[in-house]
C-alpha cells in the first residue's frame, strides 16, 4: 500500500512514520515555492498549483498565503476561488465542486486524533474525507470538520463550525452549524437584506 492509499483508508495510523515525514517535507517545499511567487507571476503560480493539487480545475484562483498538509489529497472543480489564509488539513481527500467560493480563514480538516490520551501521545491519527458540492459559498472563519458533506448551492455563514452533513440549497450557520432556511425565490430578488438586485445584473444573467 502506497502513501496515498494509507492516508485514504480512514484507519487509525501512526503519523510520525518516517515515510510520511520524508514525503511531507517535499510537499512543504513545494507549498513554500507557491506562497513565495510574486503576485504578478500568475503563470508560474498556476503551474506550481497544478503540480501541488491532485486536481486543479480550470479557473481556480487561490489568494496567498494558504496552507495544506499534502495537496495530492485535494480535488478542486472549475471556477473556484479561495480568499486569504485557506487551510486544508488534507490527510484524507477533500473534494470541492465547481463554482465554489471560500472566504478568508476557512479551515477544511479531514484529520482527527483519538480521545484516549495514550493513543494520542503515540501519534495516533485518522482522517475522514470531506465533500463540498457545486456552487457552495463558505463564509469567513468557518471550520469544516472531518467526514462532513455539504450539498450543492448551499451557503455556510461566517464563523460556523460544520460538524455534520449540510443538505443542498440552504443557508446554514452557527457552532455547531445548523440549517437556518432554504435558498429561495426571495434570494433572486434581494442580494443583501432588503437591497434589490439591480436590473443590469438581471440582464447580465
HELIX and SHEET records of a PDB file:
HELIX    1   1 UNK A    3  UNK A    7  1                                   5    
HELIX    2   2 UNK A   18  UNK A   35  1                                  18    
HELIX    3   3 UNK A   42  UNK A   52  1                                  11    
HELIX    4   4 UNK A  117  UNK A  121  1                                   5    
HELIX    5   5 UNK A  186  UNK A  189  1                                   4    
HELIX    6   6 UNK A  199  UNK A  204  1                                   6    
SHEET    1   A 3 UNK A  13  UNK A  14  0                                        
SHEET    2   A 3 UNK A 124  UNK A 127 -1                                        
SHEET    3   A 3 UNK A 111  UNK A 112 -1                                        
SHEET    1   B 5 UNK A  55  UNK A  56  0                                        
SHEET    2   B 5 UNK A  74  UNK A  76  1                                        
SHEET    3   B 5 UNK A  94  UNK A  96  1                                        
SHEET    4   B 5 UNK A 130  UNK A 132  1                                        
SHEET    5   B 5 UNK A 149  UNK A 150  1                                        
SHEET    1   C 7 UNK A  61  UNK A  62  0                                        
SHEET    2   C 7 UNK A  81  UNK A  82  1                                        
SHEET    3   C 7 UNK A 101  UNK A 102  1                                        
SHEET    4   C 7 UNK A 137  UNK A 138  1                                        
SHEET    5   C 7 UNK A 155  UNK A 156  1                                        
SHEET    6   C 7 UNK A 170  UNK A 173  1                                        
SHEET    7   C 7 UNK A 178  UNK A 182 -1                                        
SHEET    1   D 5 UNK A  66  UNK A  68  0                                        
SHEET    2   D 5 UNK A  86  UNK A  89  1                                        
SHEET    3   D 5 UNK A 107  UNK A 109  1                                        
SHEET    4   D 5 UNK A 143  UNK A 144  1                                        
SHEET    5   D 5 UNK A 161  UNK A 162  1                                        
SHEET    1   E 2 UNK A 190  UNK A 192  0                                        
SHEET    2   E 2 UNK A 195  UNK A 196 -1                                        
END                                                                             
